[in-house]
Amino acid sequence: MNNQISNSTSNQNGWGPNLWPPFTQIASSPPPQRVIKGSGAMLYLENCDPLIDAISSWWVTLHGHSHPYIGNAISQQAKDLEQVIFADFVHPQAEKLANRLSDLTGLQRLFFSDNGSTAVEVALKIACQFWHNQGKPRNQIIAFNGAYHGDTFGAMALGERNLFSKPFENMLFPVKRIPWPSTWWGDENFEDHEQIALNELEIALGTPTAALVLEPLVQGAGGMAMVRPAFLKQIESLVRQSETLLIADEVLTGFGRCGSLFAFEQADIKPDLISLSKGLTGGFLPLGVTMSSEEIYQAFVGENPELTLWHGHSFTANPLGCAAANASLDLLTESPDSYLNFESRHLKHLKELSENPKIKKVRLKGTIAAFEVNGSEESGYLNPSGKIIKEVAKSHGVFLRPLGQVIYLMPPLCITESELKKCYSAIHLGLEKL
Ligand SMILES: Cc1ncc(COP(=O)(O)O)c(C=O)c1O
């Protein structure tokens, strides 16, 4: 009986009897649409008009869907070597990727995992074990209000406690939390907010701290909440004074998303550990990496087995993922203008949009443009205004996925001028419906 009920509920809502989708309440969500092809910024649907993927399919699609250069690199690699155990063996694509990312991040060591959450988990475990290996264990971790670092338990503990983490609250380790002084166009109080955060951080760092973790420049799932590079610089200086490790979660912000190859570059800071995923493979395949300084790595080297980082995944350094990542880096290196100049492409549209009296807190960083809907009585993920705008935009050929009252665009780098214009027109139309 129960089976029948659940089958009919899931069928009614279009997911069929076997699928269980992420981040979706089946009972109240519209049915999914079947995608049969992706090309550039476009998604082609079965029996429906195509849609512009204005959020890069959960922020992963960097150069566009089915980019032939990356597709060919994966296909070629599949003919040579599809997978090999990455203990006892190494392979050329992994070596090449490690060399390149070491050069680009300034951190010598690369540890592979499978996705953004695991790239953060690994950074956290490395940071904690770094202190443990030296016989100076430190237990405190510092993170920010509004943070999101993934859905595995460690990453979830780092993130803000919210609707997503509620059922597990008692099982999450404590984290010292600091305000995130997000800012926007016309914000006059940013300095006060930054100072409050820095004061709180200074007090928190009075307790020996293993690591501070942050999303440099933009908190993504927390609502595209942007801080000034200068704030990150001040954080770094406090963190250095207490010899705390600095972890940059660049899972979202990396690979040009913020207008530089990595967001930390704009703040002129040097993290000890960097987590990367999403755009790493151009959005083609799941892969995560954690970059670490040589100094940290050396704390794990020695005859004593207890010094070892006893962590790994079956698909560590999957050759197909590494080939995709190397191909994506080729594209980024060949045309840096695609991300360096993206902000100016948003600017003219966003300026016009910012005059709409229905919106507030307009902000822009690289490829990410965001604002909030005015007068939203309930803020947060469940705010209904985003849903309305999403539906209207979809009926005009644009796929958005607002975060509650926060509406944002984060298109693939390849989006054309006319497609980008269409995204903004769709938002204007959505706002008219509110
Ligand atoms: C900053 C950040 N860290 C970590 C994650 C988790 O990545 P994944 O979904 O690949 O596990 C995300 C996902 O959105 C993210 O935005």
The ligand as an ORCA input file, in Angstrom:
! r2SCAN-3c Opt
* xyz 0 1
  C      31.286     26.798     -2.283
  C      30.830     25.380     -2.428
  N      31.503     24.415     -1.804
  C      31.157     23.126     -1.924
  C      30.071     22.761     -2.675
  C      29.688     21.305     -2.787
  O      29.984     20.836     -4.049
  P      29.312     19.478     -4.596
  O      27.876     19.796     -4.818
  O      30.049     19.188     -5.858
  O      29.516     18.443     -3.553
  C      29.338     23.728     -3.345
  C      28.167     23.369     -4.152
  O      27.374     24.168     -4.572
  C      29.723     25.091     -3.214
  O      29.048     26.075     -3.820
*
